[in-house]
Amino acid sequence: MRDPTPPKPEKQGRNDVPANVLSGHGATLSRCGDCGQIYWPGSHLARLRQRLAEVGVSI
């Protein structure tokens, strides 16, 4: 019988993150505990925060 659970992707390391992201966001990298995907605040974050502030949402 085949296992219905798909395998998790291999965990990413810091070498999988673009150099410009590491130099600018190295301290703010986050890793998903389930899949190992690495995330960082993208260039859209400031615009998103500004837009939220415009509509009265404070974060």
N, C-alpha and C positions, 0 to 999 in steps of 0.2 A: 504494500500500500504506500502511496506517495504522501509525503509530509505536506499538508495544505498550507503551512506557514512559509511564506517566502523568506529566503535568507536575507539577513540584514547586510547592507553594503559595508564594505571595509571602512574602518574608521579613517577619517582624514587626519593628517598631521599639519603642523605649521608650514611644512613645505608645500602643501596644497593650496595655500592662501597666496594670492598675488602679492608680489613684493611691495607695491605701492600701498596696499591695504595694511600689510604688516607694519610698514614704517609710520603710517598715519593712525592706525587703530589697534596696534598690537596689544595694548592693555585692555581693550574693550571687546576682545573676541569672546564669543560664547559658543559652547558646544552642546548639541542636543544629546541628552542622556540616552535616548533610544537608538538613534541612527548614527550618531557621531558627526553629523553635518556641522560645519563651522559657520557661524553667522557673525556679522559686524554691522554697526550702524552705517547705513549707506548715505550717499549724498542727498537723498530725498528726505532725510530725517529733519533737517532744519526747516524745510518747506512744509512738511507735514505738521510740525509743531506750530509754525506760524499760522497755518490754516486753521488748526484746532483752536488756537487763541482767538482768531477772528470770529469764530462761531461760539465763543464763550466756554470752551472746554479747557480746563487747566490740568496739566499733567506734571 
